[in-house]
């Protein structure tokens, strides 16, 4: 006797309770994406300032030459036409000088209004630091960086996680004082991955806490980079500055933090979507029937009347629906049901075509027997 394989229906609607497992992805610090764009904007802004200063200096040089020429012509008693021309040129250059001066002043005012960020907030307060100058070293390869990160994490993972959970400035400073080896790129990168993992696990509040510590570490590293010193020698300067910062300084830190958290959420979303696609494909492969077809896809392609038969697990209803269909169409649907495992035939016919014919005839025969009874 043929039967409907009811077990496949458990997979037609994927349960919301399935466990999503997501592998750790060793991604570079997410702050770099935004940081690079900001650096490019700053370089463009500074370049504009240099061009304005150069234009003003050139104009002043020309004006000085014009004033000298006017003075010489006036002393020599030159003709009025020549003197008038020189005076007109001098007047024109004075006007251009005022215009250049205004542009430079506007640019300077715009620079003062620009929000502070990790690249600019330390320039004034720490520009005189000369301790622990870090020598230039050869750039590491990607393989070397990966191995260095792996070794560091294996050794200090517990300490990094502890730092990530701290909340107070004083606690963070003391912990880094006791563990200065944590002040490095490897710690920042691990904290980034930790943030993404927490967001994927929907531990949002904890992610935000670790994100705060990630930006603390990143600010310290950027400060060290701008001063060209070992970061272990300047983290105290960062805490001294942040704990007594004015509103502008604090706003710069908070802006970096909020931007970083948005990046983390975006990255976590991508990982979840990717993991879900992989999971769905794995489940699909598990469902594939003996003929290589997915029962879910076959079910969704069936006429509504046949779908209802399988929904209600009613063989009699299926027999009735088959009897009313075009024989060719009915055979095609039944063959796809067999290939997907939705219908398990009890036919012993040889060959695919015989099996298809036997299955269709079998359904009809069952229907006729039911009517006789």
C-alpha positions as CSV (number, residue, x, y, z in Angstrom):
1,X,0.0,0.0,0.0
2,X,1.3,3.5,-0.9
3,X,1.5,6.1,1.8
4,X,2.1,9.8,2.3
5,X,5.5,10.5,4.0
6,X,4.2,12.7,6.9
7,X,7.7,13.3,8.3
8,X,8.6,15.9,5.6
9,X,5.8,18.2,6.8
10,X,7.8,19.1,9.9
11,X,10.1,21.0,7.5
12,X,7.6,22.9,5.4
13,X,7.7,25.8,7.9
14,X,11.1,26.2,9.6
15,X,10.7,26.6,13.3
16,X,11.6,29.9,14.9
17,X,13.2,28.1,17.7
18,X,16.1,26.6,15.7
19,X,19.5,27.3,17.2
20,X,21.6,29.7,15.2
21,X,25.3,29.1,15.6
22,X,27.6,31.7,14.1
23,X,31.4,31.2,13.8
24,X,33.7,34.0,15.0
25,X,34.9,36.0,12.1
26,X,38.3,37.7,12.7
27,X,37.4,41.1,11.2
28,X,39.5,44.2,11.4
29,X,38.3,47.0,13.8
30,X,35.1,48.4,12.4
31,X,36.0,51.9,13.4
32,X,38.5,51.9,10.5
33,X,35.7,52.1,7.9
34,X,34.5,55.4,9.3
35,X,38.0,56.6,10.3
36,X,39.3,56.3,6.7
37,X,36.5,58.4,5.3
38,X,37.1,61.0,8.0
39,X,40.8,61.1,7.3
40,X,40.2,61.7,3.6
41,X,37.8,64.6,4.4
42,X,40.3,66.1,6.8
43,X,43.1,65.9,4.2
44,X,40.9,67.5,1.6
45,X,39.9,70.3,4.1
46,X,43.6,70.9,5.0
47,X,44.6,70.9,1.3
48,X,42.0,73.7,0.7
49,X,43.4,75.7,3.6
50,X,46.9,75.4,2.2
51,X,45.7,76.6,-1.2
52,X,44.0,79.6,0.4
53,X,47.1,80.5,2.3
54,X,49.2,80.2,-0.8
55,X,46.7,82.4,-2.8
56,X,46.8,85.0,-0.1
57,X,50.6,85.1,0.1
58,X,50.9,85.3,-3.7
59,X,48.5,88.2,-3.8
60,X,50.4,90.0,-1.0
61,X,53.7,89.5,-2.9
62,X,52.1,91.0,-6.1
63,X,50.6,93.9,-4.1
64,X,54.0,94.7,-2.6
65,X,55.6,94.8,-6.0
66,X,52.7,97.0,-7.3
67,X,53.1,99.4,-4.3
68,X,56.9,99.6,-4.9
69,X,56.3,100.3,-8.6
70,X,53.8,103.1,-7.8
71,X,56.2,104.7,-5.4
72,X,59.1,104.6,-7.9
73,X,56.9,106.2,-10.7
74,X,55.6,108.9,-8.4
75,X,59.1,109.8,-7.3
76,X,60.4,109.9,-10.8
77,X,57.7,112.2,-12.0
78,X,56.4,109.8,-14.6
79,X,53.6,110.6,-16.9
80,X,50.0,110.6,-15.5
81,X,48.8,107.8,-17.7
82,X,51.6,105.4,-16.5
83,X,51.2,106.4,-12.9
84,X,47.4,106.0,-13.1
85,X,47.7,102.5,-14.5
86,X,50.1,101.5,-11.7
87,X,47.8,103.0,-9.0
88,X,44.8,101.1,-10.6
89,X,46.7,97.8,-10.4
90,X,47.6,98.5,-6.8
91,X,43.9,99.2,-6.0
92,X,42.8,96.0,-7.7
93,X,45.4,93.9,-5.8
94,X,44.3,95.4,-2.5
95,X,40.7,94.4,-3.2
96,X,41.9,90.8,-4.1
97,X,44.0,90.7,-0.9
98,X,40.8,91.5,1.2
99,X,38.9,88.8,-0.6
100,X,41.7,86.2,0.0
101,X,41.9,87.3,3.6
102,X,38.2,86.8,4.1
103,X,38.4,83.3,2.5
104,X,41.2,82.3,4.9
105,X,39.3,83.6,7.9
106,X,36.2,81.8,6.9
107,X,38.2,78.6,6.5
108,X,39.7,79.1,10.0
109,X,36.3,79.7,11.6
110,X,35.0,76.5,9.9
111,X,37.9,74.5,11.2
112,X,37.2,75.7,14.8
113,X,33.5,74.7,14.4
114,X,34.4,71.2,13.2
115,X,33.5,68.4,15.8
116,X,36.4,66.8,17.6
117,X,37.2,63.2,16.8
118,X,39.9,60.6,17.6
119,X,42.3,62.2,15.1
120,X,42.0,65.8,16.4
121,X,41.1,65.7,20.0
122,X,44.6,65.1,21.3
123,X,46.7,67.4,19.2
124,X,46.6,70.5,21.5
125,X,46.7,68.8,24.9
126,X,49.3,66.2,24.2
127,X,51.4,67.8,21.4
128,X,54.4,68.3,23.8
129,X,54.7,64.7,24.9
130,X,58.1,63.3,24.0
131,X,58.2,60.1,26.1
132,X,58.5,56.6,24.7
133,X,59.0,57.5,21.1
134,X,58.1,54.4,19.1
135,X,60.6,53.6,16.3
136,X,59.3,52.8,12.8
137,X,59.1,49.1,12.2
138,X,58.6,47.0,9.1
139,X,55.0,46.4,8.3
140,X,53.7,43.0,9.2
141,X,52.2,40.6,6.7
142,X,48.5,39.5,7.0
143,X,49.7,36.0,8.0
144,X,52.0,37.5,10.7
145,X,49.2,39.7,12.1
146,X,46.8,36.7,12.2
147,X,49.3,34.5,14.0
148,X,50.1,37.4,16.4
149,X,46.4,37.9,17.2
150,X,45.8,34.2,17.7
151,X,48.7,33.8,20.1
152,X,47.8,37.0,22.1
153,X,44.2,36.0,22.5
154,X,45.0,32.4,23.6
155,X,47.2,33.9,26.3
156,X,45.1,36.9,27.5
157,X,41.5,36.2,26.5
158,X,40.3,36.2,30.1
159,X,41.9,39.5,30.8
160,X,40.6,41.1,27.6
161,X,37.0,40.0,28.5
162,X,37.4,41.5,32.0
163,X,38.5,44.8,30.6
164,X,35.5,44.8,28.2
165,X,33.1,44.5,31.2
166,X,34.5,47.5,33.1
167,X,32.4,50.6,33.4
168,X,34.2,53.3,35.3
169,X,37.1,55.4,33.9
170,X,39.1,54.8,37.1
171,X,38.6,51.1,37.0
172,X,39.7,50.9,33.4
173,X,42.8,53.0,34.0
174,X,43.8,50.9,37.0
175,X,43.3,47.6,35.2
176,X,45.5,48.8,32.3
177,X,48.1,50.0,34.7
178,X,48.2,46.5,36.2
179,X,48.1,44.9,32.8
180,X,49.8,47.3,30.3
181,X,50.3,44.5,27.8
182,X,46.6,44.8,27.0
183,X,47.1,48.2,25.4
184,X,47.5,47.0,21.8
185,X,45.7,46.4,18.5
186,X,45.1,42.7,19.4
187,X,42.9,43.8,22.3
188,X,40.9,46.2,20.2
189,X,40.3,43.6,17.5
190,X,39.2,41.0,19.9
191,X,36.8,43.5,21.5
192,X,35.3,44.2,18.1
193,X,34.6,40.5,17.5
194,X,33.2,40.2,21.0
195,X,30.8,43.0,20.3
196,X,29.5,41.4,17.1
197,X,29.1,38.0,18.9
198,X,27.1,39.6,21.7
199,X,24.9,41.4,19.2
200,X,24.3,38.2,17.2
201,X,23.3,36.6,20.5
202,X,20.9,39.5,21.1
203,X,22.7,40.6,24.3
204,X,22.3,44.2,23.3
205,X,23.1,45.9,26.6
206,X,26.2,43.9,27.1
207,X,27.3,44.7,23.5
208,X,27.0,48.4,24.2
209,X,29.1,48.1,27.3
210,X,31.9,46.3,25.5
211,X,31.6,48.7,22.6
212,X,32.4,51.6,25.1
213,X,35.6,49.8,26.1
214,X,36.4,49.1,22.5
215,X,36.4,52.9,21.7
216,X,38.4,53.6,24.9
217,X,41.1,51.3,23.6
218,X,40.9,52.7,20.1
219,X,41.2,56.3,21.3
220,X,44.3,55.3,23.2
221,X,45.8,53.6,20.1
222,X,45.1,56.6,17.9
223,X,46.6,59.0,20.5
224,X,49.7,56.9,20.5
225,X,49.8,56.8,16.7
226,X,49.5,60.6,16.5
227,X,52.3,61.1,19.0
228,X,54.4,58.3,17.6
229,X,54.8,56.7,21.0
230,X,54.2,53.3,22.5
231,X,50.5,53.1,23.5
232,X,51.5,51.6,26.8
233,X,53.2,54.9,27.6
234,X,50.3,57.3,26.9
235,X,47.1,55.6,28.1
236,X,47.2,57.6,31.3
237,X,47.2,60.8,29.3
238,X,44.0,59.7,27.6
239,X,42.2,59.0,30.9
240,X,43.5,62.3,32.4
241,X,42.0,64.1,29.4
242,X,38.7,62.2,29.2
243,X,37.9,62.5,32.9
244,X,38.3,66.3,32.8
245,X,37.1,66.9,29.3
246,X,34.8,69.7,28.2
247,X,31.5,69.0,26.5
248,X,33.1,69.1,23.0
249,X,35.6,66.4,23.9
250,X,33.0,64.2,25.4
251,X,30.7,64.7,22.4
252,X,33.5,63.5,20.1
253,X,33.9,60.3,22.1
254,X,30.2,59.6,22.2
255,X,29.9,60.3,18.5
256,X,32.6,57.7,17.8
257,X,30.9,55.2,20.2
258,X,27.4,55.6,18.6
259,X,28.8,55.2,15.1
260,X,30.7,52.1,16.1
261,X,27.6,50.5,17.6
262,X,25.7,51.0,14.4
263,X,28.5,49.3,12.5
264,X,28.4,46.4,14.9
265,X,24.6,46.0,14.5
266,X,25.0,46.1,10.7
267,X,27.8,43.5,10.8
268,X,25.8,41.2,13.1
269,X,22.7,41.5,10.8
270,X,24.8,40.3,7.9
271,X,26.2,37.4,9.8
272,X,22.8,36.3,11.0
273,X,21.4,36.5,7.4
274,X,24.4,34.5,6.1
275,X,24.0,31.9,8.8
276,X,20.3,31.6,8.2
277,X,20.9,31.0,4.5
278,X,23.5,28.4,5.3
279,X,21.1,26.7,7.7
280,X,18.2,26.8,5.3
281,X,20.4,25.2,2.6
282,X,21.5,22.5,5.0
283,X,17.9,21.8,5.9
284,X,17.0,21.7,2.2
285,X,19.7,19.2,1.5
286,X,18.4,17.0,4.3
287,X,14.9,17.2,2.8
288,X,15.9,16.3,-0.7
289,X,13.9,13.2,-1.9
290,X,15.1,10.1,-3.8
291,X,14.7,11.9,-7.1
292,X,16.7,15.0,-6.1
293,X,13.7,17.3,-5.5
294,X,12.9,19.4,-2.4
295,X,9.5,18.4,-1.0
296,X,8.8,21.9,0.2
297,X,9.4,23.3,-3.3
298,X,7.3,20.6,-4.9
299,X,4.5,21.1,-2.4
300,X,4.4,24.8,-3.1
301,X,4.2,24.1,-6.9
302,X,1.2,21.7,-6.5
303,X,-2.4,22.8,-7.3
304,X,-4.2,24.1,-4.2
305,X,-6.5,21.0,-4.3
306,X,-3.5,18.6,-4.0
307,X,-1.9,20.8,-1.4
308,X,-5.0,20.4,0.7
309,X,-4.8,16.6,0.4
310,X,-1.3,16.6,1.9
311,X,-2.2,19.2,4.5
312,X,-5.0,17.0,5.8
313,X,-3.0,13.8,5.1
314,X,-6.1,12.4,3.3
315,X,-5.3,9.7,0.7
316,X,-9.0,9.4,-0.3
317,X,-9.1,13.1,-1.0
318,X,-5.9,12.8,-3.1
319,X,-7.5,10.0,-5.1
320,X,-10.6,12.1,-5.8
321,X,-8.4,15.1,-7.0
322,X,-6.3,12.9,-9.2
323,X,-9.4,11.4,-10.9
324,X,-10.6,14.8,-11.9
325,X,-7.2,16.0,-13.4
326,X,-5.8,15.6,-16.9
327,X,-4.0,12.3,-16.9
328,X,-0.7,13.8,-18.2
329,X,-0.8,16.6,-15.6
330,X,-1.6,14.2,-12.9
331,X,1.2,11.8,-13.8
332,X,3.7,14.8,-13.8
333,X,2.6,15.9,-10.4
334,X,2.8,12.4,-8.9
335,X,6.2,11.8,-10.4
336,X,7.5,15.0,-8.7
337,X,5.9,14.0,-5.5
338,X,7.8,10.7,-5.6
339,X,11.1,12.3,-6.6
340,X,10.7,14.7,-3.6
341,X,9.6,12.0,-1.1
342,X,6.1,13.5,-0.6
343,X,4.6,10.3,-1.9
344,X,6.2,6.9,-1.2
345,X,5.0,4.3,-3.8
346,X,4.7,0.6,-3.3
347,X,5.4,-0.1,-6.9
348,X,7.8,-2.8,-8.0
349,X,7.9,-1.7,-11.7
350,X,11.2,-1.5,-13.5
351,X,12.5,1.8,-14.8
352,X,11.4,5.4,-14.2
353,X,8.6,5.4,-16.8
354,X,7.1,2.2,-15.5
355,X,7.3,3.5,-11.9
356,X,5.5,6.7,-12.9
357,X,2.8,4.8,-14.7
358,X,2.4,2.3,-11.9
359,X,2.1,5.0,-9.3
360,X,-0.6,6.8,-11.2
361,X,-2.5,3.6,-11.9
362,X,-2.1,2.6,-8.3
363,X,-3.8,5.7,-7.1
364,X,-6.7,5.1,-9.5
365,X,-7.0,1.5,-8.5
366,X,-7.2,2.4,-4.8
367,X,-9.9,4.8,-5.7
368,X,-11.9,2.2,-7.6
369,X,-11.6,-0.3,-4.8
370,X,-12.8,2.2,-2.3
371,X,-15.9,2.9,-4.4
372,X,-16.7,-0.9,-4.6
373,X,-16.6,-1.2,-0.9
